[in-house]
Amino acid sequence: MLRPPSSPLSNGTGEDPIDNGASGGAELFQHRFKLLAEMSSDGVCVHRDGRIVYANAAAIRWMGVDPAVGLIGRRVAEFVHADSYPDVERRLQGLQREGDSARPTEVVMGRPEKSARDVQASSTRIEWNGSPAVLSTFKDLTAVKASAVLKVQAALLDHVSDAVIGVSLTGTVTAWNAGAEAVYRLDAEQALNLPVNEAVGAPLDAQSDPYRRVRRLHNVTAPFGWWGAI
């Protein structure tokens, strides 16, 4: 069982106030832990001796596993990218006592390559069903990294004299550099979130080359892209 810490749901001895038996209290705490984990958008799993003994719905979804089959019994190494696994293994070996934690670090999760994603992983040594185990949580960094890249690109594009416009796949303006302000005589504040047709003052064919380029970028990175040299 996952041993409950001292909390309002515990009397500090590992026994739940609702059930004075240690086993019953730990059982109830584990049940509550699973309920909370299933509501989390982060991946959560418990593993022992390198094998997964619990995984929430988010973790199952991220790993592309059939929910009916799940992750129980699978080896952790199957779902950590080969480049990240040696560091993950070293970090886990450092968790010697209950309560030991490894600081959050970036890890590439997922195999094969096409399902890989950057996550921030945190791990803590716990007790699960009476035996030592590790609780790991994974926060998806895909959107955070994509946003950071776009911010850098946007800053760089303000130093470009050409008009460069960021558009969503639905044709809404998401970025408007200084060059676009000069060419179209429209401030970025006014252009953002407008239909690109309205912002540039001309109809644009959704099948035109710029839109096709945006779609290709979307397939590789994120649900938006850069459109330049209009």
N, C-alpha and C positions, 0 to 999 in steps of 0.2 A: 504494500500500500504506500501511497505518497504520504509521508509523515507530515501532519499539519503543524505549522508553526504556531507560536503564541499569537493569538489574534482575538477579535471580538467573537469569532466563531469557535474559539478554543479556550480552555481554562489554563493553558500554559503547560500542561503535563502531557499533551498529545491526546487528551480525551475531550470529545465534544460535549458541551453542556447538555445537549439533548440526549446523549447516550454516554454514561459514565464508563463504559467498557472501552479500553484502548483500541481494540480491534474494530469495534463498532464506530468509534469516533474517526479513526483513520479511513474506514470504508466510506463514511459519509463525506469526509473531506475530499477524498478522491473523486467521488461522484460529483461534488460541486466543482472541483477543478475541471473535470471533463466538460461540464455544462458551460463554464466560462470559456474554455479553450475552443469549443465549437462555435462560440459567438465571435471569436477573434478573426480579423482579416489577415493576421500574421500566421505564418506556418508554425505549428507547435508539435513537437514530438518528444517521446521519452524512449531512450534506447539503453540497452544493457548488453555488455559484452559484444558491442558492435552490431547488435540486431535491434530493430525497432519493435517496441512492445506497445506503443500507443502513438497515434498520429491523428491530428484533427482534420476536418474537411479541407481547410485551406492547404495544408501540406500535401494531402492526397491530390488535390486539383493541380497544384504547382508541379508535381512530379509526373503528371500525365498518366496516372494509374486508374484503372477501372475502379470506381467507388465500391463496387460489389466485391472486389478482390482486396482492395486496401493495401496497406503497407506493413501490417503486422508480420513479423518474422523475416522481413527483408533486411539485407545488410545496409548499413548507413553508407558504406563505400559505393554502393550502386548509384547513389543519388548526389554524390559530390564530384565535381569535375576533377579529373586526374591532376590538373595543375594545382588545385587547392587542397587535395586530400592530405599530403604530407604535413602541412601546417595544421590542418584540423586534427590529425592524429596526435601531433605533439601537444596541442592545447588540451585535448581530452585526457591525455596521460598525466597532465599536471593537476587534474582534479582528484586528489587523493582522499579527502575527508568530506563528510556530509556538510554541505553549505559552501564548499569551495566553488568559486565562480571564475570563468574566463572572461576577460574584457571583450566587449563587442568588437567584432572585426568583419571585414568584407570577405565573402566567400562566393565562389561561383558554384551554384547548385545546378544539378541536372545533367543527365546523360540520355541520349546522345547530344552532340554539339548543338543541334537545332533547338533543343528544349532548355539550354542553359540560361540562367538568369543570375544577375548580381543581387546578393542579399547581404544584410547585416545580421550576423549570427551571434547569439549569446548562449552560453551553456552554464549550468549549475549542477553540482553533484547533489542527488537527493536519495531518498529511500522509496522504493516502489515495490509493493507486494512483499515487503520484508527483506528485500535485497538491494544492494547499491545499484544506482542507475544514474543517468544523466538526462536532465530536462534541457532541451534546446529550443530556442525560438528563432524565427527567421523573418526579418522585415524586408520586403521587396524594395529594391533600390532603383528599379527600372525607370519609373516615372521621375524620381528625384534626379537621376543622372541625365535623363533626356532633357529635363528642364534646365539643368546647369549648363549643358552643352549649348542649348538654344540661347541662353542668356549671354554666353561668351560670344556666340556667333552674332547676336544682335549688337553687342558692343563693338565688335569688329566691323560690322556692316555699316555702322554710322560713320566710319572713316572711308567708305567707298563712295565715289562720286556718282556711280550708276544708281538708278532706282531699283531697290530690292524689296520685295513684298513677301511677307509670310502669310500663307493662306491655309485654312483648314480644308478637308476633303469636300466640305459642303460649299466652299467658295467664300468663306467669311475671312476678313482680314485679321490676322493674328499678330502681325508685325509690320512696321512701316518705317523705313530708315530715313535719314536726312536727305538722301538722294531722291527718294520718292516724294518727300515734302517739297523739294525744289521743282521737280518735274511736274507734279500734279497740283501744286499750289494748295496743298491740304495738309494741315498739321496731323501728326501721328495720333494725337488725342481725339481728333475728329474722325480719323480713318479707321481706327481699331473697332472691330466688331461689325463694320459695315459689309454688305455684300461687295466683293471685289469689283464687280461690274459698276456699281454705283460709285465706289471710291475712285476708280480710274476714269469714269465717265464714258465708258465704251462697253458694248456687249462682248463677252468672251465665251467662246465655244467650249463646253465641258469636255469635248473630245480633242481639244487643241493640244499642241505639244507641251505648253506649260502645265496644264492639268495632268497630263500623262506623267510628266516628270515628278509632280507632287505625289501621285499615286505610287510610283515606284519607290520614292523615298519613304512613304508611309509603310510599305511592306517591309522595309528594312529596319526602320527606327521607331517612329512614333506617329500618332494620328494627326500630323501636321507636317508642313515642309516649307522649304524656301523656294521662292519663285523670283528669278532675277532677269535682268536684261530685257525688260518689257518694251 
